[in-house]
Amino acid sequence: MAHWRTQHSPDVLLPALRQWFQGPIGRTVLAEERPLITEAISDASTAKYNLLNLSVIPERCPIASNVFQRQFCLGGMQHYGLSQVLDVVCDFEHLPVANESQDIVVLHHLLEFVDNPHKVLREVERVIVPHGKVVICGINPHSLLGLRGLLGRLRRSPMWQNHRLPIHRLQDWLSLLGFDVSDVEYGFHRLPLSNPNYFMSHKPVSKNVPMGGVFILSATKYRAPLTPSAHQVARRAKILRHPAMAGATRTIKSRADNEQHPRKS
């Protein structure tokens, strides 16, 4: 069993996250993530009925998409306090959502800061419909921003005590859960320095360059629902029709044959 890094208490972690994402680097990260997330959830291969948004900073991750009939933002009271953007307060490891009911689930910087990211991902798999999609946004450990995180970890910064989840590990987890990774895009190809302003204002690099500070991973659930077809149900009913009566018929017939043809002593 994996031993995950212990996270700071919400009273310490939440203010640190909000402060960082409100700074120059954090604002630039969010600005480059939003169009990539919007592009990922707008894929025509997925139904546009239900969208579930799970974020460690829900007030900083609004999803501007009007193509879905219903959008929900879930979070825990222990993480977000009395955040007004939440539709439901819950535990990420026990989502109050019906099985196979969500077409797309967005995980915005969530797996890095929960106690057990693999358990949360299993719960997300439960609520996604077959051929539905999960979109995972996280910090790329193999980047300059990831290196900045190592320095912050040495300084015992609450935000940078997070789980470092490389893309290949997420791909392995998703494969075991029945997902197929369809696309990975990258953002924030910059030095994580706010001064001088050039580092936050120069033209973005291509989203396909795998050295970006953040990644947006899209995966599709290809596990078929466990519902037998009507043909299989009819075939099984025909084979197993009245097994007890069939046995009784064989017994009665055997006795009748013995009475008509008694054995010679």
N, C-alpha and C positions, 0 to 999 in steps of 0.2 A: 504494500500500500504506500502511495506517495505521501511524503511529509511536506506539507505546504508551509511556506514562510508565514509566520504569525503577523497579522496586520495590526496596526494601531487601533485603538478604540475609536468609534465614530466621532466622539467629541474632539479628538485630535486630528483624525484623518480628514474629515469633511471640511473644516476650515482651510487646511493646507491645500486640498484639491481645488477648492473654489478660488483661493488666492492665486494659485499657479495659473489656472485657466483664465483668470481675469487679467493676467499680465501680458506683456507684448508677445512672448513666445506662445503662451497658451491661446491667445486670441488668433494668432496666425495659424496655429495647428487646427483650431476649430473651423476657421475660414476655408482652409484647404480640404478639410474632411467633408464638409457639407455637400459640395457638388458631387463628390465621389459616392457618398452614401445615396444621394438622390438618384444618381445614375444606376446604382446597383439595384435599388428597389423598384425602378421603373422598367425593368426588363419585361418584355412582352411574354416571356415563357411562363410567368407566374400569374395566378389569378389575383385580382385586385379587390378582395373582399375585406379581409381582416389583417391589420398591421399591429404588431406588438412591439413596443419600444421599451427596452430595458437599458438603463444608463446609470452610471455611478454619479453623474451630474445631470439629472434630467432637465433642469432649468437652462442648461447650456447646450442642450442637444435637441432643439425643435426640428422636426422633420416636416419641411414644407412640401407636402404632396397631397393633392386633392383627388387623386385617382382611386384612393381606397374608400370603401363605403364606411368602414369603422376603423378608428385608430385609438389605441389604448397605451397609456404610459403607467407602468407599474414600478413600485419601489418599496423599500422598507423604511418604517418609521425610525429605526435605529440608525439608518444611514442619512436620511434626508430631513429629519425633523418634520416641520409642518409645511413642506413644499407645496405650493398651490398648483403645480403642474401635474401632480399625480392623480390618476383616476382611481387607483386602488393601492392601499398599503398592504404589503405582504412580504413573505420571505422568498428570496430568489430560489432557494432550494426546494420550495413547496409552492409552486405557482397555483393560484386559484383559477385555473383555466382548464377547460374540458380537453380531453384527449383529441389530438388531430383536429384542431379547430382553427388554427392560425395559418394564414398563407405565407406571411413573412414575419420573421422575428429579427429585430436589430439589437445587437449587443454592443453598446457604445462604451468602451473603456470599462467594462464590467468584470470580465474574467480576471483581470489583473489585480482587483482589489477585494474580491470575495474570499471567504475562508477556503472553499473547495471548488475551484473552477470546473473540474471534471464533473462533479455532481450537478452543478448548475447546467452544464452543457447537456447532460443526460435528461434533465427536466425540460430543457428547451426542445430536445428531440421528441419528447412525448407529446408536446402541444402542437407541433407542426404537422400539417397535412402531408400525405404522400405527394411528391413533386413540389412541395413547398420549399422555401429558401430561408437560410439563416445568413445574416450579414454581420460579420465580426469586425469591429474596429479596435485596434490596439497599438501600442508603442512597439516599434520594431527594435528588438534587442541588438540587431546587427546594423547599427546606424550611429551617427554622431549623437543623436538624441538619446539612444540607448547607452552610449558611453557616458553622456552627461548623467544618466541615471545611476551608473556605477559610482560616480563621484559623490552624488547625493546620498547614496546608500552608505558610503564610508562616513559621511557627516551625520548619519542617523536622521536624515530628513524623513518625515512621516510618509510623504508621497512616494518616495523612491524605495521604500521597503516592499514594493509591490512584487507580484510574481512576474518573472521574465519568461514570457511564452513565445518561443520562436515559431515561425510559420510551419515548419516541418512537424513540430509536435502537435499543433492544432490539426494539421492534415491527418496525422495518424489517429487522433481521437475521433475526428469526423468520419474517417473511413470505417472505424469500428462501429460507429453508431448508424451506419447506412447512408452517409452523405458522400457526395462526389463534389470535390472542389472545382468550381467552374471558372473562377477568375480571382486574381489577386492584383490589386492596384496600390500604389504608394503615393504618399504626399509628404510635404515638409522636407524637401531636399535642401536644407539650409544648415548653417552653423547655429547651434542653440545659444546665440548671443544676441542680446537686445541692443547693444551699443557696439559700433555705430549703427544707425538706422538702416544702412544698406543691407545688412543681413536679413532683415525682416521685410524689405521692400523690393528686392530684385525679382525678376521674372521667374515663375515656377518652372521646374524641370519636368520632363515628361513623366507621366504617372506610371509608366512601365519600367522605369529605372528602379531596381530592387534595393536601393540604398536609402530610401526615404525614411524619415523619422517615424512615420505612422503607416500602417497598412490597413486596407479594407479588403477583407476576404469574403467571397461569396461561395456558398455551397448549397447544393440541391439534394433534398432527401428523396432517394429512389427506392426505398423499401415499400413494397406493395402492402396495402391493408390486408389483415388476416381475416378476410371474409370469403368463404367458399362460393364458387360460382353456382348458379342454378342447375347447370348440367351435372356438376359433381354431386350436388345434394340429391337430385333425382336418381342418379346412378347408384349412389350408396343406399338410398331407400329401397331400390329394387333388389339389390343384392341381399340386404339384411331384413327383408320383409318377413315378419312373423317367424322368427327362428324357433320359438318354442312349439308352435303349431306344426312346423315341419318335422321336428323330432317326434312329436306325438303321432303324426301320421305314419312315420316309418315304423314305430312300435306296434301300432294297430295292424298294419299290413303284415308285419312279420308274424304276429300271432295268428292271423287269418290263414296264412300259408301253412303254418304248422298244423292247424286243425284240418285243412283239406288234404294235406300230405303228411300224415303222421309217420314218424320214423319207425322202421321195423326193428323190433328187438332181436 
